[in-house]
Structures are given as structure tokens and as C-alpha cells.
């Protein structure tokens, strides 16, 4: 193979030995295989995994050992070349983070779970958990490797048996990085009143990160539990609702985005069981939900929040609480066709419940221009459920809407939709 320089689109030339033989791109994380050839890590890993290739792409010799050895010398040379050509638009490649290896993972898990020993301490155990969390943050591949070493079972055991706040906080932060896909793990937490009470206490911890992670684990366990009784272990507690709602109560500018995202996700999961929704209402969920919706949520969080509003509006006390908030009806009307089809469906469902409950809210919705929005839903490509809710609401409102609700709207100059 020629050792020449090849031109790039940037108008500069890149040394041939800086290119990966597989992708022909500049190597970002050069690694050497057992045949002595060097490749970019992502390229050789893809080569081995796709099609189960077991030969070296360049030499065609069998890969008897799949260990990838970082080529630090070549990486430094590539970085120096990037720096030297910065004026030509070449960006320096960052120093790659080394992936976790099975030996390190086993050692760190053993260190984290150790209780007795000459070198065992809270500091050493916390350090091991932080190192594992760093690996887990780096890549999905690392998370799969860590989970394969029974990490979730080990972390659950550490979380609910350790007395050190630091170890508890670190084990919880690492545990919520893995999905609770095994029903037995969810059952082991939800069926134990002591563990439920412990997680509830963590919702009021002095550390915001611990509170958010506790809410995240509660959501994962509630969602992963198949039994309604197990789902109710958390949603039956007013303290759980208070702790989760506290994540949503504070102004958005003072809270990390993750706290809001986890808070609304957990609140929605807790409100799924029908028989415990009244607890959410008594804990103040309606007021907090409307306040947050009026401030700022991203699309996915807005959908979850509106879905929760609709669920709580199915209760008489829920309707009453939402109806008393001055922003509820105008906000729901404004949300229609503004965010997504799902958000429109949930907003229409909540409005239907409110307008069915009391005439004054029908008048308020009509005054806010809901008729125009509902007619648009019927003509749009929204979900069939949204259209059915809109049609029911239009029938309910036919005696309440004023003439200006649609007669003076330019949107319906050529409309074929006839009011009920």
C-alpha cells in the first residue's frame, strides 16, 4: 500500500499512517490489534462485531486475541499534527477515554461492596463507586459491561444496607443509570416497606442530586412493577408525592433541568394507579403542574404534564382544584395545536372533564377561544382520540360559545365545518 499523502476536502493533506485502514478517516482513538496493525477503535470494533469478522482487515491473519491496545505514541503524533494545522481548520482531537475492562469492573464492584478488610473505608468504597459511574457515563458499552457483572443486584444491596450517606448517595447515582428491566429487582424494592420508607426519606435529603436520583428510582420501580399492589406501595404515600412535587415547585431558573424532567416523569408514574390520584390532588399537584406548564417545559415533559393533568381531572376534586387556578383553562386552550398531537389530545381531554363538571368553566373556555381550536382539531390530522374529545366538547359548548368565538375568525372563512 502506498505511503503517500492524500488530499482532504479542507485543502490540506493528511499523512497516510494517520488514517484508519478501514474508514480512511483520521484516527481519533488509535488501537493496535494482535497482528500489529493499528486501527481507529470504533472502526475495528465495528469490523469485529458486524458479520463476526475474526481476521485482521489489512493482513487477513486470524485475530487470535481481541484485546485492543491503545497506541498512545501515534495518538500524540496525530494531536500534534492537528495543532500544527489549526490555521487550516483542523480541530485537535480530544484524548479518548479508555473503555472499562472486565477485570477493572470486577475489582471496583468488589471494592464498593466490601465491608471488612484492612483497606476498606467509606472513602475507598465511594471512590470505587465514582469510578464505576465515570465508566457508565462514558458509553453504553461500558454500562452493558458493568450490568453484566450483576452490578444492579450489588448496588441495590449496598443502597439499602449501608449506613454511610456518601456510599448511599454514590450507589444510588450509579444504580439509576441502569434500566430496571428485571421484574424481580423491582419486586425486591417495592415489596419491602423498609426500602420504600428509606427511598421516601431520600426524597427530602439535603442533596438535590440524591433527591432527584431517589425520585428516578421510584419512577423506575413503579413503572417496572407489574402488580397494582406493588405500584401502589409508593403512590399510596402522601410523603412520596410531597417529595416529588418539591422537585417541581421551585422556579425553573434555580433548578437543573434534570430535576424537572425526573420530577414530572415520576409524578406521572405515581398518578397512573386510579385509587391513589386523590393523594396527588391533596398534595397540591394541580397548582404546581399549572405553574410549571405556564413557565417552561420541553415537548416531552409538556406531554407528560398534560397527561397527568388529564388523569387528575377525572376526579371531582381534581377538576375543582384545576378549575380554581386562574391559568388552567386559558393555558389548556392555548396549548391546543401548539406543542404536539399528544399534547393536544391531553389538553382537550382535560378541558372536556372541566367543562363537563361546571358551566362556569365552559363559559371561561368559550371566552378563551376554545371553539376555534376545537374546530381546527376536527379538521386536522390529530389522533382520532383527540378528534373525538374535540367533538364531544363542541357539543357540550354549543350553547355557551359567543358569536365571536368563530364567526369573526379568518381561519374559518372557507371552513366546511358546521357548528353543532
N, C-alpha and C positions, 0 to 999 in steps of 0.2 A: 504494500500500500504506500503511495507516495507521501513523503514528508514535506508537503508543500503548504503554502498559505492560501486559504480560500477567502474570497471576498464575502462580506456581510452586507445586509441591506443598509446598515448605517454608513457604508462607505469606507469601513476600516477592515483590516484583515485580522483574523484570529488564528493563532498557532494551531496546527492540526492536533497536536497532543493535548490541547486544552479541550478538545471536543470529545463528547461521548461517542464511541464507535456505533452505538445503537441509534441514538436520536440525532447525532451530528450537531447537537446543540452544546453551548458552553456548559461545562460540568459545574454544578453547584455544590455537590457533595460527592467528590470522587472516592470510590472504594475499590479495593483490589480483591479479586477472587483467587481461588486456589491455583489457577493456571498462570497467575502473574499478570493478567490483563486488568486494566483499570477502566471502570465504567462509572457513570453517574448512578447514585444509589437508586433513585426512582426508576431509572430505565432497566437496570439489571434485575431489580425486584419484580418489575412488571414482566420481564422476559421469562423469569423462572415461574411465576405464578400463572401466566396465561399460556395455556397449552401444555403445561407441565414440562417445559423445556429443561433438560438436565445437561446440556452441553454449553461450552463457552462459545458465545456468538462469533468471536474472532478466530480462535484456534480450532473450534469444533471438538476440542478434547472434553471428556466427561467431567462434570463438576462433582467430584467425589466429596467435597466439603462445601457447604453453602454459607460458611462464615464469610462476612463481608468486613474487610479490614480497612478502616479509614486511611486514605493516602494524604496525610497532613502536609507533606512537603509539596505535593502537586497543588493542593488547595491553596497554600500560601502563595505559590507562584501565580496561580490564577488571580488571587485577590490583588497581588502587586501589579499584575498586568491591567486589571480593571482600574486601579487607582491611577496608573500611568496614562490611561486612555480616557480619563474622566472628561477631559475637554472635548472628546469626540462623542459624548453622550452615553458612555458605558458606565453603568452603575456597579459599585462594588458589591459582590455577593456576600451576604452575611455568613458568619461562621455557623455551620449547621449544628443543630443539637443532636447528640448521639442517641439513637433509639435504645430503649430498655432491652436488656437481655435477661433470659430466664434465671440465670444464676443471681443476678443483682436483685431481681424481683423477689425471689425466694428468700434471700438474705434480709431484705428490707422488711418483708412481711413477718419474718421470724423475729426480727429486732423489735418491730412495733408491738407484737403480741406477747413479748417476753415479760414476765412478772418478776422472776427471781434471777439473780446472777450477779457476778462481780462488777459487770459493766452496765447493768440495767439501771436506767434512771428515767424520770419524766422527760428530761431534755433529750436523751438519746432516742426514746420512743417517738417523741414529737418530731424530731429531725428525720427519722425514717419515714414517718407518715407524710411529711412535707416533701421529701424526695420522691415518694411514690406519686404524690399529687402533681409534682412537676412533670414526671413522666406521663401521667394521664392527660395533662393539659397539652402536651406536645403533639400527640397524634392519636387517631383512632386505633392504629395498630398497637400502640402501647397499651391502650385501655383494654383491648382484646386479650393481650398477653397477661396483663395483671389479673383480669377477671378469670382467666383460665387457671390461675393458681388459687382458686377458692377464696379470692380476696373479699367478696361480699360477705360470706359467712364469717370470715375472720373479723372484718370491720364491724359487723353487727354485734359480735361477741364483745369486742373492745368497747364499742359505744355504750353498751348497756351494763357493763361490768366494771368500768374504770372510775376511779374517784377523782382523777386529775382533770380539771376544767380544760387544760391545754390539750391533753390527749383526746378528750371527748370532742373538742372543737375540731381538731385536725382529722379525727376518724370520721366525723360527720361530714366534713367538707369533701373528703375523698369518696365516701360512700355514695353521695348524691350524684357523683359523676358517672355512675353506672346505672343502667335501667334495671328496675325490679321486674324482671321477666319471669322469674320462678315463683309460682303461687305460694310455695312453702315458705319462702322468705317473707312475703307479705303477711302470711298467717302467723308466723313466729313473732311478728311485731304487734299486729292488730289484735291478736287473741290474748295478749298478755297485758292486763290492766296496769301493771307496774311500768311497762315500757311505754304505754300510751300516756300515762301520767308524767313520765320522765320527758318525753318529747313535748308535751304541753308546757312543762316548766321552761324548756329551752326556748319556747316562743317569746318568753319575757326576759331572756338573757341580756346582759349589759352589752354584749357584742352584736352589732347589727348583722354581721355575716353569719353568726351562729343562729340567730332568729330566722334569717332567710333560709338557711340550709335546713333548719328544723321544719319549716313550712314546706320546703321542697320534698323532704322525705315523707311528710304526712300526705302530701298530694300523691306521691308515687305509690304509697301503701294503700291509700283509699282507692285509687284507680285500679291497682293490681289485685285487690281483694274481690273475689267473685261472690262471696256470701253477703247478702244485705245486712246481716247482723254484724259482720266484721267491718263493713263500710260505715256502719253507724257507731262504731267504737269511738271514732274521732268526731263525727258530726253531731253526736249526742251531747257534746260538751260545749257549754257556752264560753268557757275559757279558751277553747281552741279557736272559736270564731273571733273572740276579742283579740287574741294574739295575731291572727291572720289579718284582721281588719286594721290593726295598728300599723301594719306594713303599708297600707293604702291611705291611711288617714293624713299623713304629713304631706306638705307641699312637694310637688314633684322635683322642684329645683334642688331640694335638700336631700333627696334620696337617690341612690343609684337606680338605674333603670331595671336592673335585675330584681330588686326588691319589689317593684311594682308588678313586674311580669310574673314572678313567683306568687305574689300575693293574690292576683286575680285568678291565676290558674288554680291555686289551692282553694280559693273561695268557691269557684265553680264546681270543683270536685266535691266539696263538702255539701253543696246545695243540691246535688243530684238525688240523694235519698229524699222521698217525699215527706216522710214523717218527721224530719228534723229541720225543715226550712223555716219553721216558725222561730227557731232559735236564732237563725241568721237575722231575721227581721228584728227580734227583740234586742239583738246585739248592736243594732244600728247600721246594718248593711245597706239599706236603701239610701240613706242620706250620703254615705261615703261613696257608694257607686256613682250616684248622680254628680257629686262634686268632682270625682276623678274623671268621669266622662266629659264634663264641661271643661276640664283643663287640657289634658293631653294623654292620649294612648296611641300606640301604633295600631295598624289594622287588625292584627291577630288578637291583641289584647282588647280592642274595642268590641270585636265579635264575642269574645268570652264574657266581657262585662255585660253586653246587651242580652246574651243568652241567660246570664244569671238574673238580670232584671226580669226577663220574661218568666223564668221559673218562680221567682218570688211573687210576681204579680198574680200567680194562680191561687194565692192565699188571700182571703179577705183583708187580713191585717197587713199583708204585703202591699196590696192595692192602696189601702189607706195611707200607709207610710210614704209610698212613692207619690201619691196624689197630693199630699200636703207639701211636698217640696216644690217650690215655685218654678224650678227649672225643668222638672221632669217632662211635662207634656211638650213644651217648646223644643226641648233637646231631642226627644224621640222623633218629633216631626221633622226637625232639621236633619237628623241622621239618615232618614229615608233616601235611598239612591245616592248617598254621598260617599259611603265607605266601601261597601261590597254587597253582593246579593244576600249573603248570610246575615250581615248586619241589618239590611232592610227587612228581612224576614223576622228577625228577633224584635226589631223596633215596632213593626206592625203588630206582632203578637202581643207585645206589652201594651200598646195603645188599645188594642181590641179588649184586653182584660180591663183596663182602666175605664174605657168608655162604656163598657157593659156594666161596670159597678155603679157609676154615678153620672147623672145628667150634667152636672157642672163641669166634669172633665170632658164630656162630649162637646159642650159649648166652647171650652178652652181649646180643644183640638181643632174645632172648626175655625175658630178665630185665628189660630196659628197657621192656617192654610193647609191642613191635612188633606182636604178633599182633592186639591190639585195633585198632591203627592200620591195619593191612593189611585187616582185615575192614571197617573204615569206608571205605577206598578202594574196595573192591569194590562197596559199596552206594551210593557217592556218585556225583556227576556229573563226576568227574575224567575226564581224557583216556583213551582206550582203551589207549594205551601204558602209562599208569600202572596201569590195572587188570590188564593182562597181566603186568606186572612184579610186582604185588602177589600175583597168583595163583601165579606161579612161586615167589615167596618163601615163600608159605604152604605149598606142597607141600614145599619144602626144609626148612621148620621144623617140620613136623608131628610129628617125633619129639623135638624139642628143647623145645617150649613146656611150661611147667609148668601145672598146672590153674588156678592163679590168674591166668594171662595173660588169660583171658576169662570163666571160669566165674563169678567174683565181680564182674564188671563190670556196673554198672547199664545200660550202653549196649546190652547185648545180651539184656535180659530178654525182649524181644519180637522178637528177631532171627530172621530166616528163613535166615540164612547158616549152613550146616553146615560145621564144620571138616573139613579133608581127613583 
